[in-house]
Amino acid sequence: MARKFGPRQLKREPSPGFWPIHRKEYTWAPRTRPGPHAREKSLPLMIIVRESLGLANIAKEAIKIISEGKVKVDGSKAYRKHTGHYRSRTEDSSSPQPRIRRPLTRYARS
């Protein structure tokens, strides 16, 4: 099967110049996903939370902060670490628990 959406990783050195990261400190940087914001002009939420604001020390902490919906992008809560991919949840939802998604199985049982 062919890969979709191109490579998922980005090395730090060729990253855009306006990103506030140290380019020679680590090897990898998060990559933005296509969405309502252009890839060349967008900044991943993980970099904002971890590098700019200093709310997290490692990527796992930044992902937890973002997935809890504590960050807003264009007035809507962002739930993914990549700018451009966010969904809005209604606060007055009928079910108090979020829906749990089960992992997809590779092969269906017959």
N, C-alpha and C positions, 0 to 999 in steps of 0.2 A: 504494500500500500504506500502511496506517496505521502510525503509530509505536507501538512497544511500550515499555513501562516508563517513559513520561514523559520529561521533559527530562534530558539527561545532564550538564548543567552546573549550577552553582549560583553565584550572585554572593556575594561575601564579606560584604557588609553584612547581608543577611537570614539569614545562617547562624546556627545555634544559639549561644546565648550562652556555653555551657561549652566551646566549641572554643577552644584556645589559639592564635588567629591574630590578626594585625593586619588589621583590617577595612578600613582606608583606604589600605593600602600597595599592594595589587594589586586587580585587578577580579574574578578568578575563583578559586573554591575547588573542590576535588574533592567529588563528591557520593557519598553512600553508596548502595549498591544494596540492595534488599530481600533479606532472608535470615533467619537465626535470631535476629538482633538487630534490635530496632525501629529504624526510621530516625531517630526523634526522640531516641533515647537512645544511638545508636552514634556512633563516631568513626572516620573513614577512616584506614586504616593509613598512607597517605601523609602525613597531617598529623602523626601520631605520630612517624614516622621523620624527617620534614623539619623540622617546627616545634618539637616538644617535645624530642626527643632530640638533634637537631642532627647526625644521622648523614649527612645529604645536604644539599646546597645548592640543588639544582634537582630538579624532578619526575622527570627521566630517571634520576638517580642513585637516588632513592627507589624507583622502580619496579624497578630492577635489584636492589637489596637485597632487596626483598619477593619478587620472582620467583625468586630463588635459594633461597628457603625458610629464610632466617635469622631470620624472625619467627614466633612462635607465638601463636595465638589459641585460648583455651580448651584448651590442651594439644596442639593440632594445628598443624602447620606451615601457614602462610598463604602462598599463591602469587599472590594478586591484591591490587591496591591498595585495594580497597573492603572494609570490614569486613562480615562476613556471608557473603562468598563465599570459601571456602577448600576445599581438597581435601587429603586425606591421601595421601601416597605411602608405600609400603612400602619400608623400607630394604634388605631382602633380596630385591629384585626379581630375576627370572631374567635379564632383559636389562640389561646395564650402562649402555647408552645410553638416554636418554629418547626416547620416541616423538616423531618430528617430524611435525607436522600441516601438510599442504599447504593453501594458501589455496583456498577454494572458488571455482570459476569461475562467472561469472554465467550464461553460456549453455552448455549442453552441446553438444558437437560431435557431428554425426551423420555 
